[in-house]
């Protein structure tokens, strides 16, 4: 009986298959992350967090001027426009600006994936 000592060498198509699998996996993860991000930005929880952050940040600067900003509600899809409702700017407890509704269009360069 003769035994063969030939070694089986790995084929190169396996490396290509691994690279393709990795590319598909990375693309799938990016697509899922983008979908999740878009979904989260459409919720009222996110909008309330954004409203609170904006009001707190702006009021920090306004406090030195004895001014205050309040926002009732934020709507919109965050890709084409943001709608601010019931915004009031007070200076020394006097209403200076009152907006019932203000549509704020976003420029095309703000978002990468804008239709």
C-alpha positions in Angstrom: 0.0 0.0 0.0 1.3 3.3 -1.0 0.4 6.4 0.9 0.2 9.8 -0.6 1.8 12.7 1.3 0.3 15.4 -1.0 -1.0 18.4 0.9 -4.2 20.1 -0.1 -3.5 23.8 -0.6 -6.2 26.3 0.2 -7.9 27.7 -2.8 -8.0 31.5 -3.5 -11.8 31.6 -4.2 -12.3 31.0 -0.4 -10.5 34.3 0.3 -12.7 36.1 -2.2 -15.8 34.5 -0.6 -14.7 35.7 2.8 -14.1 39.2 1.5 -17.5 39.3 -0.2 -19.2 38.0 3.0 -17.4 40.7 5.0 -18.5 43.4 2.6 -22.1 42.2 2.7 -22.0 42.1 6.5 -20.6 45.7 6.8 -23.2 47.0 4.3 -26.0 45.2 6.2 -24.8 46.7 9.5 -24.6 50.2 8.0 -28.0 49.9 6.4 -29.6 48.6 9.7 -27.9 51.5 11.6 -29.2 54.1 9.2 -32.7 52.7 9.3 -32.5 52.7 13.1 -31.3 56.3 13.2 -34.1 57.4 10.9 -36.7 55.6 12.9 -35.5 57.0 16.2 -35.5 60.6 15.0 -39.2 60.3 14.2 -40.2 59.4 17.7 -41.7 61.9 20.2 -39.1 60.8 22.8 -36.3 62.0 20.5 -38.0 65.2 19.7 -38.6 66.0 23.4 -34.9 65.3 24.1 -33.9 67.5 21.2 -36.2 70.3 22.4 -34.9 70.1 25.9 -31.3 70.2 24.7 -31.9 73.1 22.4 -33.8 75.1 25.1 -31.3 74.4 27.8 -28.3 75.3 25.6 -29.9 78.6 24.3 -31.1 79.6 27.7 -27.6 79.2 29.2 -26.5 82.1 27.0 -29.8 84.0 27.4 -29.6 84.0 31.2 -26.8 86.6 31.1 -29.2 88.8 29.2 -32.2 88.1 31.5 -33.9 86.4 28.6 -35.6 83.0 28.2 -36.7 80.8 25.3 -39.6 78.3 25.5 -40.7 75.9 22.8 -44.0 74.1 22.9 -43.4 71.4 20.3 -41.0 70.3 17.6 -42.3 68.4 14.5 -41.0 67.6 11.1 -39.0 64.8 9.5 -35.5 66.2 10.2 -34.5 65.6 6.6 -36.3 68.4 4.8 -37.7 70.7 7.5 -38.3 71.1 11.2 -41.5 72.7 12.5 -41.3 74.7 15.7 -44.6 75.4 17.4 -45.4 77.8 20.2 -42.0 79.3 20.6 -41.6 82.4 22.9 -38.6 84.6 23.7 -39.0 86.6 26.8 -36.7 89.5 27.8 -37.0 90.6 31.4 -40.4 88.8 31.6 -41.8 90.7 28.6 -42.7 88.7 25.5 -40.5 89.9 22.7 -41.1 87.2 20.1 -44.0 84.8 19.9 -44.2 82.2 17.1 -47.2 79.9 16.8 -45.6 77.9 14.0 -42.3 78.3 12.2 -41.2 76.0 9.4 -37.4 75.8 9.3 -36.2 74.3 6.0 -32.9 72.4 6.1 -30.3 73.0 3.5 -29.4 70.1 1.2 -25.9 69.7 2.7 -27.2 69.0 6.2 -27.9 65.3 5.7 -25.9 62.9 3.6 -28.9 60.9 2.4 -31.4 63.4 1.3 -33.9 62.6 -1.4 
